[in-house]
Amino acid sequence: MTALLGVFDRAVAELALFAAVVILLGGADDLLMDLVWWRVRRPEPSFADVPRAPPLPLAVFVPAWDEQQVIGAMLRATLARYDHPDYRLYVGCYPNDPGTVTAANAVAAGDARVRVVVGMQDGPTTKADCLNQLWRTLVAEEAGQRRTTAAIVLHDAEDVVDPAELRLFDDHLRDAALVQLPVIPLIDPHRRLVSGHYADEFAESHRRDLMVRSALAASIPLAGVGCAIRRDALDRLAGQCGMPFEPQSLTEDYELGLRVAALGLPARFVRCRDVADGRLIATRAFFPDTIDTAVRQKARWIAGIALSGWDRTGWGPRRHAAEYWMRMRDRRGLLAVSALLAAYLALVGWGLSSLAHALTGSGVPPVGAGLRMLLMLNTGLLCWRLIARALHTAAEHGWREGCWSVPRMVVANGIAMLAARRALTRYVATLFGAPPHWDKTAHRFPDQLPDAS
């Protein structure tokens, strides 16, 4: 019994050591990101009502599969909110989704700016495949017209658009090929722990990470919504492989930003406030608010970015240290989840070991000096991470949500571990020939829209 307990203790110690080393590396990486952000951050400018140049002709692509519950409300709200004289909405649908087609056509019947595009193939395929169908329709439509779209704006069927975003795109697309605006997840007060953890993550990502990437001239991965890509950039991407969006990708938005950077074209992340009321010009939307739906969405992100996307995009331009760093951060998710799982197992193992030693009357083996030092460093980095995340969340959502971000980190860790398992399963299936498909979740549109006065 004593020998078995000794083996168990050594196994727990090795597990704890692995977790401590990986968590230390991740914590130091995050600390470095915080320090760089503090150095490069700038005050958020205000955007004047009148752009510096005439408005550009824009097309807004909205891929939609099984969105009959939200697409009508989203389109009507978008048409009412946008303050721009020259845009069209292209809604991508599938022939085996009559509910979405009917809801979108009901809006299109009353507004000529809405185009409902029903593809030839039953859904769901991938979002990229749906976007390519919209692209083909746009190109064919403009072949017989004098109008040429200057840029494509991407949105999802549940998005609440900002009234000023198209004018802001007008202002920046003249000297940038790609522009990403912030995304702000809406928090359901009845499901604050799950829906709110997206708010915490996006507050860090779109207040810190993308600001650092932009400052270091690294590629800007798109969020898939609230972003615009110039037409000439999409034409060049289409010239490479026939279509601008990678149809086999689960995260075509992320990869699109990297592919535009590979062309040597300038990209920009823009945080700007409306001059009238000081609100952040951003896309707002509800994200999944249950464990199951959050796991499904996060699994798609992990599989698309850290696994299959890695196969296609590699490490980017040579001798670009900032690009290597950012892509490493993008792909560290599986390793971080492994360390988290090891840490939780080590905690359980220590508890069981302490109980076993108490029952047998033997002494609990002491924690080694090296491991003790690692645990102390990680505790300090964890405290810093909790404070930093709370401050970012508070800056976007108020101090109450900043306080909620602390317990939500535990929820986020649990979701990440479950999503990693699902992502690995899906990735292995694709290696054996399984086609990628749109593993989307049910969406909701807010009953009361965020103030845009």
FIDREN-46883 format. One record per residue (C-alpha): residue in one letter; z, y, x. Coordinates in steps of 0.05 Angstrom, whole numbers, plus 5000, padded with zeros to 4 digits. Layout:
aZYX...
END
This chain:
m500050005000t501850485056a495350345092l491250465030l494951115017g493551335088v486051205078f486251595013d489752185047r484452205102a478952185051v482052765013a482853165077e475553065096l473353265026a477653885030l474954055099f467754015075a469254445015a473054955057v467555035109v461955125058i466055595014l467856005076l460456075094g458756285022g464556765020a462557085085d455457145060d457757504997l462257955038l456358145082m452258295020d457958744994l458159125060v450659235062w450659464989w456159955005r451960225062v445260285024r447660474954r445461134926p447261544864e443161324803p438061874787s436562144718f429662054689a426562674659d423362644590v416362814616p413262354669r409962654730a402962414711p399062204648p401261554616l398160904639p394960404590l399959824587a400159124557v406758794540f406658034542v411657664498p411156904504a414256564443w415755844427d420155674367e422156404359q421256494284q428556724277v427757314324i420557494338g419457924276a425758334287m424258414361l417058654350r419159154296a424759424339t420159474400l414859854361a420160324334r423760444400y418160524451d416561234469h409561154498p402561334472d398460764501y400960054498r399459394463l403858794449y400958104462v405057544430g403556834455c404456274404y402755544395p398755204339n404554724324d409455294315p407355594248g413955934236t413256384298v405856504283t407356724212a413057184232a408957514287n402757584242a407057934189v408458484239a401458504267a398558604198g401959284194d400759524265a394259484305r398059514371v400458794361r395958204381v398057504362v394956994408v395156264387g393355794443m389255164438q394654694464d400854474426g407454704454p411854724488t408154754554t411255244604k412455984596a407456104653d402155714615c403356154554l402956784596n396356544625q393656474555l395557194541w392257394606r385757054587t385857394520l387058074551v381357994600a376557754546e378558304499e377458844550a370758574573g367458914513q371759544513r372460154556r380060084560t382759754623t390059574625a393559874685a399559404685i402858824649v409958874624l413958234611h419058124557d422257544519a422557464444e430057654440d429758284483v432058964461v427459434499d429560124523p425560694492a424261014560e422260394600l414660464593r414961194616l419260984674f414060454692d408760994689d412561394740h413560824791l407360394784r403060934817d405860754885a408960054873a405359424851l411559124819v417459454785q423759104760l428859464716p436059214706v437758694654i444358754616p446758144577l450158314512i457058004503d458957644439p466357814428h467257154392r464556754451r466557204507l467756674560v460856364560s456456954539g460457424583h459557024647y452157234645a454457954642d458657844705e453057514743f447758024724a452458594739e452858344811s445558144816h442558774785r447559274811r448358994881d443658434903l436958734881m439059414909v440159084976r433658694974s429859314958a433259715013l431759165064a424459105043a425458385021s421658094963i424058284893p424457664848l422957834776a427757704720g422057544672v423858134627g424058884637c418958844693a411859084703i406258844750r400159264765r393458984742d390458974812a396158544837l395158044781d387658044793r388957854866l393757304846a388757034796g383457034850q387756574892c388856014842g384956194779m390856464739p396156984757f402056574733e403655894764p403055414705q407254854736s413055314751l419655304713t421355994740e414556344742d417957034741y421956904804e415956624841l411457204818g415757694855l415357284919r407857184912v406657934903a410758054966a406457545003l400457984987g403758555025l404258984963p410259444952a415559244901r421359644874f427859544836v429560164796r436260364768c435561014730r439261364675d436361734616v437162484624a439062584551d445162124545g446261814613r445061094591l442260604641i434860464626a435059714621t433259104579r438958854536a439358164504f443957614482f444257024529p446556314512d453656304486t455355554485i456555084543d450654644525t445555194520a448155544582v447654894622r440454794599q438455494619k442055474686a438954794701r432055084693w433755644740i436555184793a430854684788g425655244790i428655664846a432655194891l428254564884s421054584859g420155324874w422255204946d416554704953r411455234933t414055884963g417255665028w420856185069g416056765065p413357195122r415256995193r420157415233h422957755171a430457635177a432157985111e427157545073y430056905104w437057145085m435257295013r431556645002m437356265032r441956604982d437156424926r437255694945r444455584964g446455414893l446454654900l450454674964a455355154933v456154704872s457254104918a462854494953l465954684887l465953974863a468953744929a474354274924y476254074853l476353334873a480653504934l485653864889v486053264843g486652814904w492353214933g496053174867l495152424863s497152344936s503452754926l505352324865a503951684903h508151904963a513852104917l513751424883t513551044949g518651494982s513951655040g512752345069v506652755048p502152855109p502053585132v495854005125g492454095193a492654775226g485054855223l484654685150r490555135135m487055715169l480655575129l484655565064m487856235081l481256555097n478156275033t483956524992g482857225019l475357195007l476556924936c481157504920w475957994946r470457654906l474457684842i475958424853a468758594872r465858224812a470858554765l468959234791h461459104782t462658834711a467159424694a461859914718e456859614669h461159384611g467959734616w474659554646r476559044592e470458624609g471958724682c478758394671w475457834631s470857684690v476657364727p477756764680r470356744667m469056544739v472355874725v467755784665a461755974708n463555464760g464054914708i457255094679a454155114748m456554414765l453854124700a447354504708a446354244779r446753524755r441653664701a437154044749l437053464799t435252974743r429453414720y426953524791v426952784808a423152654743t417753144764l417152794831f415352164792g410052524752a413752804692p410353454670p414554094668h415954364599w419254964567d426454744560k428555374523t434655514481a435455824412h435556584415r438757124373f437157854362p442858354351d444058584280q445959274306l441659534363p444859864424d444860624417a438660944446s439561644421
END
